């Protein structure tokens, strides 16, 4: 479980673009404490701390602890869609426009 928490916490930090220091400031949890949750030993936080972290990242505590349900406050995203979003973030505007056009064509064809 500790490894799952660490992996999910790292994934959410990467997804949100937050650094550990920024999460520390946002939650009021010491950076060193957060580093313990992300480190090789991957300690597990107490429930109240897990709630603060989850709320700050916009996910459920259950997701951080066991990987079930990726519920963001803005929408429900499965891992495949999250991967696509991450790739799109890293592309230049021209490539994003090309992918958008291709996506629209695929959507139109699948609706037939």
NORVENWO-V111926 format. One record per residue. N is the residue number from 0. RES is the residue in one letter. SS is DSSP state (2 for helix, 1 for strand, 0 for the rest). Layout:
[[N,RES,SS] [N,RES,SS]]
This chain:
[[0,X,0] [1,X,2] [2,X,2] [3,X,2] [4,X,2] [5,X,2] [6,X,2] [7,X,2] [8,X,2] [9,X,2] [10,X,2] [11,X,2] [12,X,2] [13,X,2] [14,X,2] [15,X,2] [16,X,0] [17,X,0] [18,X,0] [19,X,2] [20,X,2] [21,X,2] [22,X,2] [23,X,2] [24,X,2] [25,X,2] [26,X,2] [27,X,0] [28,X,0] [29,X,0] [30,X,2] [31,X,2] [32,X,2] [33,X,2] [34,X,2] [35,X,2] [36,X,2] [37,X,2] [38,X,0] [39,X,0] [40,X,0] [41,X,0] [42,X,0] [43,X,0] [44,X,0] [45,X,0] [46,X,2] [47,X,2] [48,X,2] [49,X,2] [50,X,2] [51,X,2] [52,X,2] [53,X,2] [54,X,2] [55,X,2] [56,X,2] [57,X,0] [58,X,0] [59,X,0] [60,X,2] [61,X,2] [62,X,2] [63,X,2] [64,X,2] [65,X,2] [66,X,0] [67,X,0] [68,X,0] [69,X,0] [70,X,1] [71,X,0] [72,X,0] [73,X,0] [74,X,0] [75,X,1] [76,X,0] [77,X,0] [78,X,2] [79,X,2] [80,X,2] [81,X,2] [82,X,2] [83,X,2] [84,X,2] [85,X,2] [86,X,2] [87,X,2] [88,X,2] [89,X,2] [90,X,0] [91,X,0] [92,X,2] [93,X,2] [94,X,2] [95,X,2] [96,X,2] [97,X,2] [98,X,2] [99,X,2] [100,X,2] [101,X,2] [102,X,2] [103,X,2] [104,X,2] [105,X,2] [106,X,2] [107,X,2] [108,X,2] [109,X,2] [110,X,0] [111,X,0]]
